[in-house]
Amino acid sequence: MDAQGIAYVCGALAMSLAAISCGLGIAWLARASVEGSARQPEAAGGIRTTMIIAAALVEAISLYTFVIAILLVTK
């Protein structure tokens, strides 16, 4: 296998691991958010805001991985 083939495999592996981990992270955030809102309904607004900010940060990891994968494939 040549260097370009290895770069394709590494890019695909990086993106698949990032997608799986981000999916699990967002699922964990949603579960904790719903549980917190059910326990304290009066704090649901603050919990929702915090969850959205945390979900955006988790998604940023996936976007950074996408950029790195593109750099690997195009090098």
VMD Tcl script that builds the backbone (N, CA, C; Angstrom):
set m [mol new atoms 225]
animate dup $m
set s [atomselect $m all]
$s set {name element resname resid chain x y z} {
  {N N MET 1 A 0.853 -1.174 0.000}
  {CA C MET 1 A 0.000 0.000 0.000}
  {C C MET 1 A 0.900 1.238 0.000}
  {N N ASP 2 A 0.570 2.156 -0.868}
  {CA C ASP 2 A 1.381 3.369 -0.956}
  {C C ASP 2 A 0.958 4.394 0.099}
  {N N ALA 3 A 1.675 5.494 0.124}
  {CA C ALA 3 A 1.439 6.518 1.148}
  {C C ALA 3 A 0.058 7.153 1.007}
  {N N GLN 4 A -0.414 7.321 -0.220}
  {CA C GLN 4 A -1.738 7.924 -0.424}
  {C C GLN 4 A -2.838 6.998 0.096}
  {N N GLY 5 A -2.671 5.705 -0.094}
  {CA C GLY 5 A -3.652 4.751 0.424}
  {C C GLY 5 A -3.696 4.758 1.943}
  {N N ILE 6 A -2.534 4.847 2.560}
  {CA C ILE 6 A -2.478 4.919 4.020}
  {C C ILE 6 A -3.135 6.209 4.514}
  {N N ALA 7 A -2.938 7.311 3.781}
  {CA C ALA 7 A -3.572 8.578 4.160}
  {C C ALA 7 A -5.088 8.471 4.077}
  {N N TYR 8 A -5.610 7.783 3.047}
  {CA C TYR 8 A -7.058 7.588 2.931}
  {C C TYR 8 A -7.600 6.763 4.101}
  {N N VAL 9 A -6.885 5.710 4.452}
  {CA C VAL 9 A -7.321 4.866 5.564}
  {C C VAL 9 A -7.275 5.639 6.877}
  {N N CYS 10 A -6.219 6.399 7.098}
  {CA C CYS 10 A -6.109 7.189 8.329}
  {C C CYS 10 A -7.187 8.265 8.403}
  {N N GLY 11 A -7.468 8.915 7.281}
  {CA C GLY 11 A -8.522 9.926 7.261}
  {C C GLY 11 A -9.887 9.330 7.562}
  {N N ALA 12 A -10.171 8.166 6.947}
  {CA C ALA 12 A -11.450 7.506 7.187}
  {C C ALA 12 A -11.555 7.022 8.628}
  {N N LEU 13 A -10.477 6.488 9.168}
  {CA C LEU 13 A -10.479 6.019 10.549}
  {C C LEU 13 A -10.672 7.185 11.522}
  {N N ALA 14 A -9.991 8.286 11.260}
  {CA C ALA 14 A -10.136 9.457 12.130}
  {C C ALA 14 A -11.569 9.976 12.116}
  {N N MET 15 A -12.170 10.062 10.937}
  {CA C MET 15 A -13.538 10.576 10.854}
  {C C MET 15 A -14.540 9.614 11.487}
  {N N SER 16 A -14.334 8.316 11.307}
  {CA C SER 16 A -15.282 7.373 11.894}
  {C C SER 16 A -15.200 7.397 13.424}
  {N N LEU 17 A -13.996 7.463 13.973}
  {CA C LEU 17 A -13.864 7.544 15.429}
  {C C LEU 17 A -14.425 8.855 15.977}
  {N N ALA 18 A -14.209 9.944 15.249}
  {CA C ALA 18 A -14.745 11.233 15.695}
  {C C ALA 18 A -16.270 11.236 15.643}
  {N N ALA 19 A -16.836 10.649 14.599}
  {CA C ALA 19 A -18.298 10.612 14.487}
  {C C ALA 19 A -18.913 9.768 15.600}
  {N N ILE 20 A -18.303 8.629 15.884}
  {CA C ILE 20 A -18.822 7.767 16.948}
  {C C ILE 20 A -18.714 8.463 18.300}
  {N N SER 21 A -17.553 9.049 18.585}
  {CA C SER 21 A -17.375 9.689 19.887}
  {C C SER 21 A -18.252 10.924 20.042}
  {N N CYS 22 A -18.422 11.693 18.982}
  {CA C CYS 22 A -19.303 12.869 19.066}
  {C C CYS 22 A -20.763 12.453 19.232}
  {N N GLY 23 A -21.167 11.397 18.549}
  {CA C GLY 23 A -22.533 10.892 18.722}
  {C C GLY 23 A -22.790 10.437 20.143}
  {N N LEU 24 A -21.831 9.719 20.698}
  {CA C LEU 24 A -21.974 9.274 22.090}
  {C C LEU 24 A -21.950 10.454 23.054}
  {N N GLY 25 A -21.113 11.441 22.781}
  {CA C GLY 25 A -21.047 12.616 23.641}
  {C C GLY 25 A -22.345 13.408 23.645}
  {N N ILE 26 A -22.922 13.593 22.483}
  {CA C ILE 26 A -24.174 14.343 22.407}
  {C C ILE 26 A -25.318 13.542 23.024}
  {N N ALA 27 A -25.311 12.224 22.845}
  {CA C ALA 27 A -26.341 11.400 23.481}
  {C C ALA 27 A -26.240 11.491 24.999}
  {N N TRP 28 A -25.009 11.488 25.514}
  {CA C TRP 28 A -24.808 11.607 26.957}
  {C C TRP 28 A -25.277 12.975 27.452}
  {N N LEU 29 A -24.977 14.024 26.679}
  {CA C LEU 29 A -25.427 15.373 27.048}
  {C C LEU 29 A -26.940 15.469 27.080}
  {N N ALA 30 A -27.589 14.907 26.069}
  {CA C ALA 30 A -29.052 14.973 26.009}
  {C C ALA 30 A -29.681 14.203 27.164}
  {N N ARG 31 A -29.131 13.033 27.463}
  {CA C ARG 31 A -29.662 12.236 28.567}
  {C C ARG 31 A -29.537 12.983 29.889}
  {N N ALA 32 A -28.375 13.560 30.127}
  {CA C ALA 32 A -28.157 14.293 31.378}
  {C C ALA 32 A -29.034 15.544 31.440}
  {N N SER 33 A -29.223 16.187 30.303}
  {CA C SER 33 A -30.058 17.389 30.266}
  {C C SER 33 A -31.518 17.066 30.572}
  {N N VAL 34 A -32.021 16.015 29.961}
  {CA C VAL 34 A -33.415 15.635 30.212}
  {C C VAL 34 A -33.591 15.192 31.657}
  {N N GLU 35 A -32.629 14.461 32.177}
  {CA C GLU 35 A -32.705 14.023 33.569}
  {C C GLU 35 A -32.668 15.223 34.523}
  {N N GLY 36 A -31.784 16.176 34.242}
  {CA C GLY 36 A -31.712 17.368 35.088}
  {C C GLY 36 A -32.971 18.211 35.010}
  {N N SER 37 A -33.547 18.325 33.815}
  {CA C SER 37 A -34.783 19.096 33.664}
  {C C SER 37 A -35.953 18.408 34.361}
  {N N ALA 38 A -35.942 17.078 34.362}
  {CA C ALA 38 A -37.018 16.353 35.041}
  {C C ALA 38 A -36.901 16.495 36.554}
  {N N ARG 39 A -35.676 16.564 37.049}
  {CA C ARG 39 A -35.493 16.696 38.499}
  {C C ARG 39 A -35.770 18.117 38.984}
  {N N GLN 40 A -35.399 19.111 38.179}
  {CA C GLN 40 A -35.625 20.512 38.552}
  {C C GLN 40 A -36.216 21.258 37.354}
  {N N PRO 41 A -37.525 21.198 37.192}
  {CA C PRO 41 A -38.148 21.853 36.029}
  {C C PRO 41 A -37.927 23.361 35.981}
  {N N GLU 42 A -37.745 23.997 37.138}
  {CA C GLU 42 A -37.544 25.449 37.136}
  {C C GLU 42 A -36.173 25.836 36.593}
  {N N ALA 43 A -35.240 24.913 36.527}
  {CA C ALA 43 A -33.901 25.191 36.006}
  {C C ALA 43 A -33.729 24.720 34.561}
  {N N ALA 44 A -34.829 24.374 33.900}
  {CA C ALA 44 A -34.745 23.798 32.553}
  {C C ALA 44 A -34.114 24.764 31.549}
  {N N GLY 45 A -34.382 26.043 31.668}
  {CA C GLY 45 A -33.809 27.018 30.732}
  {C C GLY 45 A -32.296 27.077 30.807}
  {N N GLY 46 A -31.763 27.137 32.011}
  {CA C GLY 46 A -30.310 27.162 32.185}
  {C C GLY 46 A -29.649 25.861 31.766}
  {N N ILE 47 A -30.318 24.760 32.063}
  {CA C ILE 47 A -29.778 23.452 31.663}
  {C C ILE 47 A -29.743 23.345 30.145}
  {N N ARG 48 A -30.799 23.802 29.486}
  {CA C ARG 48 A -30.864 23.743 28.024}
  {C C ARG 48 A -29.765 24.597 27.394}
  {N N THR 49 A -29.547 25.783 27.930}
  {CA C THR 49 A -28.500 26.659 27.395}
  {C C THR 49 A -27.125 26.031 27.543}
  {N N THR 50 A -26.863 25.486 28.713}
  {CA C THR 50 A -25.579 24.827 28.945}
  {C C THR 50 A -25.408 23.626 28.028}
  {N N MET 51 A -26.489 22.870 27.805}
  {CA C MET 51 A -26.412 21.703 26.938}
  {C C MET 51 A -26.110 22.105 25.498}
  {N N ILE 52 A -26.710 23.172 25.025}
  {CA C ILE 52 A -26.479 23.615 23.644}
  {C C ILE 52 A -25.035 24.071 23.469}
  {N N ILE 53 A -24.495 24.780 24.436}
  {CA C ILE 53 A -23.093 25.211 24.348}
  {C C ILE 53 A -22.162 24.000 24.362}
  {N N ALA 54 A -22.431 23.040 25.241}
  {CA C ALA 54 A -21.590 21.843 25.304}
  {C C ALA 54 A -21.710 21.021 24.026}
  {N N ALA 55 A -22.895 20.920 23.451}
  {CA C ALA 55 A -23.077 20.181 22.198}
  {C C ALA 55 A -22.315 20.853 21.059}
  {N N ALA 56 A -22.288 22.172 21.052}
  {CA C ALA 56 A -21.524 22.883 20.021}
  {C C ALA 56 A -20.030 22.610 20.161}
  {N N LEU 57 A -19.546 22.529 21.384}
  {CA C LEU 57 A -18.135 22.218 21.595}
  {C C LEU 57 A -17.807 20.786 21.179}
  {N N VAL 58 A -18.724 19.866 21.428}
  {CA C VAL 58 A -18.514 18.479 21.001}
  {C C VAL 58 A -18.514 18.395 19.476}
  {N N GLU 59 A -19.407 19.104 18.835}
  {CA C GLU 59 A -19.442 19.112 17.374}
  {C C GLU 59 A -18.192 19.754 16.791}
  {N N ALA 60 A -17.604 20.709 17.501}
  {CA C ALA 60 A -16.375 21.344 17.020}
  {C C ALA 60 A -15.247 20.329 16.914}
  {N N ILE 61 A -15.217 19.362 17.808}
  {CA C ILE 61 A -14.198 18.315 17.742}
  {C C ILE 61 A -14.338 17.540 16.435}
  {N N SER 62 A -15.564 17.257 16.055}
  {CA C SER 62 A -15.794 16.542 14.797}
  {C C SER 62 A -15.365 17.384 13.600}
  {N N LEU 63 A -15.617 18.675 13.647}
  {CA C LEU 63 A -15.199 19.540 12.545}
  {C C LEU 63 A -13.685 19.651 12.456}
  {N N TYR 64 A -13.020 19.728 13.594}
  {CA C TYR 64 A -11.552 19.755 13.579}
  {C C TYR 64 A -10.996 18.459 12.996}
  {N N THR 65 A -11.608 17.343 13.355}
  {CA C THR 65 A -11.174 16.060 12.804}
  {C C THR 65 A -11.401 16.006 11.302}
  {N N PHE 66 A -12.495 16.586 10.839}
  {CA C PHE 66 A -12.769 16.627 9.406}
  {C C PHE 66 A -11.679 17.411 8.672}
  {N N VAL 67 A -11.280 18.535 9.225}
  {CA C VAL 67 A -10.214 19.338 8.612}
  {C C VAL 67 A -8.908 18.549 8.571}
  {N N ILE 68 A -8.587 17.869 9.658}
  {CA C ILE 68 A -7.358 17.069 9.687}
  {C C ILE 68 A -7.435 15.930 8.680}
  {N N ALA 69 A -8.589 15.292 8.562}
  {CA C ALA 69 A -8.747 14.207 7.588}
  {C C ALA 69 A -8.582 14.725 6.166}
  {N N ILE 70 A -9.130 15.890 5.878}
  {CA C ILE 70 A -8.967 16.486 4.538}
  {C C ILE 70 A -7.486 16.786 4.285}
  {N N LEU 71 A -6.801 17.316 5.282}
  {CA C LEU 71 A -5.377 17.584 5.133}
  {C C LEU 71 A -4.580 16.299 4.895}
  {N N LEU 72 A -4.954 15.223 5.572}
  {CA C LEU 72 A -4.278 13.945 5.368}
  {C C LEU 72 A -4.481 13.413 3.947}
  {N N VAL 73 A -5.704 13.504 3.473}
  {CA C VAL 73 A -6.031 12.943 2.154}
  {C C VAL 73 A -5.418 13.778 1.031}
  {N N THR 74 A -5.358 15.085 1.185}
  {CA C THR 74 A -4.869 15.932 0.098}
  {C C THR 74 A -3.364 16.138 0.124}
  {N N LYS 75 A -2.684 15.653 1.136}
  {CA C LYS 75 A -1.229 15.859 1.224}
  {C C LYS 75 A -0.496 15.013 0.205}
}
mol reanalyze $m
mol bondsrecalc $m
mol representation Tube
mol addrep $m
